[in-house]
Amino acid sequence: MVATKLLHLKPSSFLPFSIFYPKLFPFSLPKPSFLSLFSSNQTQTFSYGPSLHKGKVPPKTPFETQTQITHQSEEEEENSFDEQRFTRIFHLAALRVPANDCFALENRLRGHLLNWPRVKNIARVPGDEIEEEMMTLFDKRKDGEENDEEEEEDGEIESLVLYREKLVKEFNYRGFVKFKNLAKISRPGKKKRKEKKWDEGRKGNERKEFSIVEVLEEEGEGGEEEMKGLLGEEFKGGRKWKGSTRLLLLDERYGDKRLEELPQAIKAVLVEETRENRASTIELVRCKLTLFYDYWQMNEILEALLPEGIIIPSAFETVGHIAHLNLRDEHIPYKNVIAKVVLDKNKPKIQTVVNKIDAIHNDYRTMPLEVLAGNCSLVTTVVENGLRFHVDLATVYWNSRLATERQRLLSSFNRNDVICDVFSGVGPIAISAAKLVKRVYANDLNPFAVDYLERNSVLNKLERKIKVFNMDGRRFINAMFSSEKAHSITHVVMNLPNDAAEFLDAFRGVYRGQPRDKEFNFPMIHVYGFSKARDPEFDFHERMRIALQEVAVNVDMRRVRLVAPGKYMLCASFKLPESVAFAKCMINL
Ligand SMILES: C[S@@+](CC[C@H](N)C(=O)[O-])C[C@H]1O[C@@H](n2cnc3c(N)ncnc32)[C@H](O)[C@@H]1O
């Protein structure tokens, strides 16, 4: 006979696999495909795992309805939506087992337990937690070490209140012999109290609970009041208290199954345990798993919020604490809501969400950005290649997507090299190179970039290896190669893909007028460019030829990445041709 008592629940109105179309957003368009799923003759296929379309939407409490009526500013209203509309309730079956056995049983029942992303299949039962020390006291009592006047026939303690009273009588003349244990009976442990504090105080960036599991108890279970008296209002034992227990959440397919319908492995656990130990605490219970807004992934929330047919923005670039979106026109009416979801789902790493509002048109290559959510600071710190870079996206250029390319370039430098970075920005190439090479000359036209370049050199303790310049790229090339420095420079980096090829004319005649028998240095030039042509390599080569007025030979041309459909970023590396350096005509600066 199976002695384990089952909790029989009233049939719930919840249909396990109904689709609920959440009316989440005033401007969400009707979703015909969702609605059609309500039609009665539609047969649905089982889809595994939690989804906003499955589960039950909890009814609103009067308090929630009231808070919605509170006044919001226009801006708040634009950015907000009711997060509670994303709460979903799932009904599951679980084995309630003694806490000490749960890991062994979890192993044994592998394959039959809930396997949902981010939901642990072992859950605590609120209120029945008991500390190890208290349990020892309990066990001792069970083993008959203590007087068992109040013990029931099956060895269980009938009343903890009576037991406590008995212990009180046993005080020795000092009165404290057993006080330690007694205190534990009625006082929550330190650990527990700490947890509560954390929970109460959580705000802003702190992680919130994204799911809770509650046991659905039958009414009128004995012993509840007694346990409440001992363990406080939190206790929701309902049944005879047996110490700490855990819930092993069963696979969602068993949510509405009766014991007989469960797989043999689960039945075996229940039957064996009960046979071996009549006081077995293992039982099959029904429970309620609630998943909150914080549970769902960014795409799941956005899918529910945005009208059908709109592409769900799924990716963004990260620069330090800033998420940088590139929203399409169709997203613009929902930009604030999208930004809020991006922020919520990527906190605390992301603190600010911005959108690029226009193409880059200015010389300094700074992006026109609009802050959509979070704090307004565009000053951030990026870590690349083990180095730290302070960046202000409002005034300087930064592109994290070029990190791999920068690595590739750096790997071609060695400790004897001297690098000349013509368009250095805040220094991702120049400062990283300074770690490897003998010396770096770094230049940028943007005074803000140069300011950050200097600060970043100091931040990374490399300022002694870097000399910083703030001038136009052509003047810089000319200044470098008409000075003594020319003899040492081994690499020139020109990363201004829109125009760098045209700046190659600055190399024409840099050694003009100098005696040819002198030892000259012909550095490697690494120039970046974009091309939309059908043959991007040929196109870029042509641009270089026009600027140099020579055909550069032995050019190593590489496609760095596709920056837009049909538009490549390229890098051409070649040795400065002697004929260019000694050319008679020079550009007018
Ligand atoms: C594409 S960014 C590259 C910055 C840096 N190399 C990086 O990878 O982040 C180009 C840089 O060239 C600078 N720049 C634009 N025109 C310039 C010019 N005529 N002379 C010197 N620097 C210039 C811009 O201010 C910008 O910082």
Ligand as a Chemical Component Dictionary entry (heavy atoms), coordinates in Angstrom:
data_LIG
# 
_chem_comp.id                   LIG 
_chem_comp.type                 NON-POLYMER 
_chem_comp.pdbx_formal_charge   0 
_chem_comp.three_letter_code    LIG 
# 
loop_
_chem_comp_atom.comp_id 
_chem_comp_atom.atom_id 
_chem_comp_atom.alt_atom_id 
_chem_comp_atom.type_symbol 
_chem_comp_atom.charge 
_chem_comp_atom.model_Cartn_x 
_chem_comp_atom.model_Cartn_y 
_chem_comp_atom.model_Cartn_z 
_chem_comp_atom.pdbx_ordinal 
LIG C1  C1  C 0  38.143 56.241 -37.128 1  
LIG S1  S1  S 1  38.814 57.168 -35.813 2  
LIG C2  C2  C 0  40.086 56.066 -35.319 3  
LIG C3  C3  C 0  40.621 56.338 -33.966 4  
LIG C4  C4  C 0  41.474 55.218 -33.396 5  
LIG N1  N1  N 0  42.534 54.841 -34.260 6  
LIG C5  C5  C 0  40.610 54.037 -33.018 7  
LIG O1  O1  O 0  40.804 52.944 -33.530 8  
LIG O2  O2  O -1 39.739 54.220 -32.171 9  
LIG C6  C6  C 0  39.637 58.416 -36.703 10 
LIG C7  C7  C 0  40.260 59.499 -35.858 11 
LIG O3  O3  O 0  40.878 60.395 -36.752 12 
LIG C8  C8  C 0  40.739 61.721 -36.265 13 
LIG N2  N2  N 0  40.865 62.630 -37.411 14 
LIG C9  C9  C 0  39.932 62.974 -38.316 15 
LIG N3  N3  N 0  40.440 63.804 -39.229 16 
LIG C10 C10 C 0  41.731 63.984 -38.911 17 
LIG C11 C11 C 0  42.776 64.721 -39.476 18 
LIG N4  N4  N 0  42.609 65.450 -40.570 19 
LIG N5  N5  N 0  43.963 64.654 -38.892 20 
LIG C12 C12 C 0  44.168 63.934 -37.789 21 
LIG N6  N6  N 0  43.220 63.235 -37.186 22 
LIG C13 C13 C 0  42.004 63.243 -37.738 23 
LIG C14 C14 C 0  39.388 61.742 -35.618 24 
LIG O4  O4  O 0  39.309 62.737 -34.642 25 
LIG C15 C15 C 0  39.301 60.330 -35.039 26 
LIG O5  O5  O 0  39.709 60.318 -33.710 27 
# 
loop_
_chem_comp_bond.comp_id 
_chem_comp_bond.atom_id_1 
_chem_comp_bond.atom_id_2 
_chem_comp_bond.value_order 
_chem_comp_bond.pdbx_ordinal 
LIG C1  S1  SING 1  
LIG S1  C2  SING 2  
LIG S1  C6  SING 3  
LIG C2  C3  SING 4  
LIG C3  C4  SING 5  
LIG C4  N1  SING 6  
LIG C4  C5  SING 7  
LIG C5  O1  DOUB 8  
LIG C5  O2  SING 9  
LIG C6  C7  SING 10 
LIG C7  O3  SING 11 
LIG C7  C15 SING 12 
LIG O3  C8  SING 13 
LIG C8  N2  SING 14 
LIG C8  C14 SING 15 
LIG N2  C9  SING 16 
LIG N2  C13 SING 17 
LIG C9  N3  DOUB 18 
LIG N3  C10 SING 19 
LIG C10 C11 SING 20 
LIG C10 C13 DOUB 21 
LIG C11 N4  SING 22 
LIG C11 N5  DOUB 23 
LIG N5  C12 SING 24 
LIG C12 N6  DOUB 25 
LIG N6  C13 SING 26 
LIG C14 O4  SING 27 
LIG C14 C15 SING 28 
LIG C15 O5  SING 29 
# 
